[in-house]
C-alpha cells in the first residue's frame, strides 16, 4: 500500500506531488533565467523549479544592487548530500555577489530535538560549517550566527530579538493553526524567531530597508515563509519588503520515499562516509527502478525517473548532459542493469568524497580561526 503524501516542515513522506503543493501554497514555476543560471545544473535541470517574487532578485542582479540570501541550518545530525543541495546554491549566489546570512537554528533544535545547546553548537560547527567551507563557501563573506547568540554588538542583537518579540503582536493563534495544523507553543515561538531571521537583514542595524532578501528552501519549508510574510506585512513599526523565495526538489532518501533525512542512518549518504559505507548503502538500500528479473529488465527496461541512483547522478554527480542522457536511455531500454547503474554512482560518489574529505581537514583549521573562541 502506497504511503499517503505528507509534507510539513517537520515531516516529508510518500510520493511528493510538487504541482499539487505549488497550487496549494500559491507559488509559481521558474520561467526564463539569465545565462549564468542555466550554466548551473540546478537550474538547467529544473532542480530549483519554483519561486515566489524572485523577479526582485533578478532585477537586483541586473542593476547591480545589493541583495541578501537568507538561509539556516538545523544542527540535528550528520551533514549529508540533501544538505549539500542548499550549500551549492549558497556558493552560487555568493559568487553572484549576494550577502549570505546563515542562522544556526539551535533554539528551534533545542525545543524540537530535545538536545542541549552545547551539543547543538558542536554539531553545527563540526558537521555543517566545516562541510560548507570544504564545499567552497567563503565564511568571511557570510554573516553566520546562532539564534541563541545573535551578535556581540548590542544594537544588532537587541534589534533582532526585539523584532521576534514584536512580530508576536501581528500573529494570531488561528493563523498558526491554519498554516501548520497541529501547533504547540514551542512551534509558535520557533516560527516567530524564524520570521525575525528572515526579515532582520532589512533593519537599519544590518543592511537597511533598500536590500531585497530571498530564501532558497525545499517546498516543505514554505509554511514558515508564508507566516513570516503575513506577519511582516502587518507590522506597523517598520516597512518591510516582502521576502522572495525559490524552491528546490528534495533529494530522495536512499529508500526512495520523502527526502534524505538525518534521522535514518540508512536513508542518506554522509559526506564523512567511507568508501565501504557508500558501497554498502547504495547496493543494499538505494531504491531501484529496475525490473524484478534480468530477463524482464532486458526486455522492458528500467525506470530512471524513480531510480534513486539515477536521481543522484542527475542532481549531483554527472554534470555532462549528454552522458546523463545516455545513462538514462541505456537504463530505460534495458541495455544497462541496475547493478551497473549503482556501480557508476558508487564510483562517482567515492571519487568526490575522497577529494572532499581532504578539504574538510583544511576547513577545520579555517573554522577554528574564524568561529571557535
Phi, psi and omega in degrees: 000127181289138180284136180296142178297128176229115180229105176226169177299347184245349180208135172230121180210165182076181179281121186277123176261095186294322180297319178296318180291323178299316179294318181296319185268350178074040176245161188242158177288160176273129181263239183281144179226156175299160185304322183301331177286316184289345173285347181261129185297335181297326179267320181299323182263013176060032173285320163271110196239347186215167185202163170225115178058031181290345179301333179295324179286319178297323178293320178297318178297315182299321185260011176056041175260151182290149175212161184242133167258116180257130178212178181207170177222144176257107186281067190256350183179201183292146176281127183230182185292338173298322176289324182297335178301321178286320182297324176302321178290321178301315180295318180300311183287329176298319178293336177275357176106006181290143167278122185262121174254128181234115177265125171273111188279060183288327178291320177295318179294325178300319181282314187278325186255355174060038177247157181278158187295327179296315179294322179295321177296316180299315179297317180302318183283308187285324183266314188269297186297325177297317177291326177303312181295316181298329179282342175125005179282136178268104184292336180295339180255022179239150169257099182255131180211158173262139179303329181283351184205077190297315184198150174281346177275120188302316184295318179295312182299315181298317182295324179295308183289328176296320179298315179300319179291315182294328178301331181298335179294333186253015178243153177234153179298319181296325178295314177300317181295321180294324181276316187264340186079248177292120185229144178234163176304322179297318179293322178296315180298317179297321180294319179295321178292322176296323177298321176294321176303314185291322189257344186294338174301339180276353179289153182297336179287347181243254184267335181096168189291344184280348184278138174262146187233140172222160184228123175269128184215166163284154187295343178292339182269000183298328177305321177299320182291318181295318177300312182298317180297318180295317181295312183297327179296329183272344185300125182267350186273340184207140181268099182270146170272128182305135179290143173268170181204152170234160187228131179247155176298153173285138167283117186294150172295161182305326184280355171099344182257153173058229180224163179300131187226135179292344184282347180235106184306330184265011179255352187223160170253117178278153179281002173247007179295147176280164177305321180293320179296318178299312181299315181296315182296315181294312183294322186272323191245338186296119182299133186255144172262011181278169179276169187289329181235157179300318181298315181293321180295317179298326183279314188256341180081170180260178180243096182294338183290342177244357182280123185296319180299318179293319180299322179293322176297317181295319187272340184223309205257357174229100185277342181277115184298322181292318178295320179296318180296322178295318177298317179301309182295317181295321181288319182292330180277344183096357179293324178256134179271161177302317181298324179288320178296316179297322181294323176300314181295314180304314181298317182290318179297313183293327175295318178296313184291328177301315179288317184297319183292333171292319179293330178298322180298316178291324181296325180301323180294319178297317180298317180300318180287327188272320193239321186284120179203000000 
